[in-house]
Amino acid sequence: MPDSTPTVVADLDTPPTHATENDRLLRLIEAGTIAEAARRGWFVGAPAATAAELDAMAADGRRARTRLAEVNAPLVTWVARPIARSTGHDLDELVQEGAIGLLEAIDRFDPTRSRFATYAVPRIRMRVWDAAVTSLGSLGMSPRRAREWRRARAASARLTMTLARRPLAEEVAGELGESVSVVRTLLAFAPPVTLAPDAAGWRLLAAEAEPEASDGVDRAAVRRLLRRLDDTDRWIVSQLYGLDGPARSHAEVAGDLGRSPSTVRRRERQALELLRAGTDDLLAA
């Protein structure tokens, strides 16, 4: 029996689509949403279906939502690939960010307004670009602020080539049409330093364990090193390694932050790299 699954279009300028399958799944999702609402008593009057039938429809809707995300996964890759190529970020990490945009599109889509792919692509692209411009969260600033920072850095670089010297903040502000105070703030920002991941001694810092008497590292030193991290990174490390209670998973921490697990892992790596470097300083002293 021939496979009836719609073919994915591979053209670089055309997003991959599964229009027929999308329509079928969206109908199931909509029916499931209505069944769930009826089951909760949100409609006036008794529904025509039984409770068991409503539960079955709601379950079908949840499965259809998962399937719709699977069917449209190539759409996320199609959006993320050129952004990864132009920014140098890891494709898999951008795809994970784009998948969040896909799920948001599924939850907000109105089938009466447009085709699903037409609606989903801008939302996926916004999520991926937001991740890219903030270096997957490692810059520690909002996407809008990250774009402004990159624009200021680019304008400063252009003026440096033109003037053969480092430009003044006033000159960069004139180039951007921004206030001098805003430009000074942007140019003063320095992104977190990424250090080599093979330095020793970081587990002591991550766990904030009581140090051995022979290692020469005391608890106060550990706390000072932890203060090198910004608030978000310090909270991530504390949650993952149980410094403020039971250790939590990357998925749980990501859920609280509203970010993807890959973003949490990246920020964890960078935080631990900074702590490792500090540990090496202490151990060498």
Secondary structure, 3 states (H helix, E strand, C coil): CCCCCCCCCCCCCCCCCCHHHHHHHHHHHHHHHHHHHHHCCCCCCCCCCCHHHHHHHHHHHHHHHHHHHHHCHHHHHHHHHHHHHHHCCCHHHHHHHHHHHHHHHHHHCCCCCCCHHHHHHHHHHHHHHHHHHCCCCCCCCCHHHHHHHHHHHHHHHHHHHHHCCCCCHHHHHHHHCCCHHHHHHHHHCCCCCCCCCCCCCHHHHHHCCCCCHHHCCCHHHHHHHHCCCCHHHHHHHHHHCCCCCCCCCHHHHHHHHCCCHHHHHHHHHHHHHHHHHHHHHHHHC
